[in-house]
Amino acid sequence: MNYNWNWGVLFEEQYLNWLISGFGWTISVALSAWCIAIVIGSLVGVGKTVPNKVIRGICATYVEIFRNVPLLVQMFIWYFAVPEMLPEDWGRWMKRDLPNPEFVTAVVALGLYTASRIAEQVRAGIETVPPGLSAAATAHGLSTAQTYRYVLLPISFRIIVPPLTSEFLTVFKNSSLALTIGLLELTAQSQQIAEYTFQGFEAFTAATVIYVCIALVATILMQVLEKYTRIPGYVGKEA
Amino acid sequence: MTDFDFNVIWSSLPFLWQGLQLSLLLTFLSIIGGIVLGTLLALARLSGIAPLAIVAATYVNLIRSVPLILVIFWFYFLVPLALGRPIGGFYSALIAFVLFEAAYYSEIMRAGIQSVKRGQVHAGQSTGLSYWQIQRYVVLPQAFRNMVPILVTQGIILFQDTSLVFVVSLRDFMTASSIVARTEGRLVEMYLFAALVYFAICFSGSMLVRSLKSRMAT
């Protein structure tokens, strides 16, 4: 194996800027998608547990569709197929006038995909709340909406913080799929540096180190959150 | 949406079928390799030998914090360099998948091994079995059985993940669909069809998981 090491290439201004910009896109895609995913995932997850059969069916269908189609296919459908399927002027707007189309599409696709995974966690969280609590709420005369608002959701959201940590890490990793529709995020930039300089080892090492740092910071943040939200008396994860 | 053209799907079926075969083969070989290597990693982590456990844990945590696409790029670059000659995209992808998925399988197997009661191990020891005999005949069979639903679920995820070989243009089902979509100019039909095929396979898989779970619960 003969290979010319040149770590200096990472600190040449052009390539360093590529890495920084890639890092920025990775963070922005992941965090924006996470916001969408939390909101929609919570709604769908709650929807899977409500008494109304129609709502339950719609939410279950949502989860099955988004979980059983690879994210890459979803990304391509949002980017290539949806503009063609919409009424003509909407499609034209998406193709021509939408600012930052790759970014917006990646965020929407990743957000809706992650939402289906969060919905499952939320549903599981609500189902672990002992049934006595919602029975007690009903006995107090709380409506279904009030039962969710004051009893089920506050408890279940605190229970699901640990499983959400791994979803939070996954969203950063999955943001790399944005490169397939042309967004130059971290993985794409490292690949581009490898192609321009033939220093693949250095370029991929840089990306790997940055991803590991993102994972470490995200884990620490979630552990802090976990500490603040832990319900006294409940057993922590594998305590 | 104007005209939906089914003919383009029909006429490209043989080409797509070849792609699907490659996806399934890659999935199958990666599951086998991933489970074998993953089990070894799990045994290393639980071996009680500190250096071995640390190396295995570092490997698993490192792999689990980077995206699969980056791992695929790594091995496309590393494998020919290490061997001194190109060995073809399929084998580079296979190595990347086995090494990547092994980290996830090792976490599943670790949980599976820990779900076997300690008394089983003690019983094995008192009947005079060696460490490997205990693993082979007592612990691992039970660990596998407890983890079957999760192992299948991970297999479904792995099948979805194989679509990512698109980034290195290996001709799996996804890449084949995309080639047809672009050469025929039929993006809507081809990508919706690809979604439908993936959905049908993965949904059947998750149905299987559900029935396995309910059978095990009884």
Interface residues (C-beta under 8 A of the other chain):
Chain A: M1 Y3 E64 I65 R67 N68 V69 P70 L71 L72 V73 Q74 F76 I77 F80 A81 E84 M85 L86 L169 F172 K173 N174 S175 S176 L177 L179 T180 T187 S190 Q191 A194 G200 F201 F204 A207 T208 Y211 V212 I214 A215 L216
Chain B: M1 L62 R64 S65 V66 P67 L68 I69 L70 F73 W74 F77 L78 L81 A82 G84 I156 Q160 D161 S163 L164 F166 V167 M174 S178 A181 L187 V188 Y191 L192 A194 A195 Y198 F199 C202 F203 S206
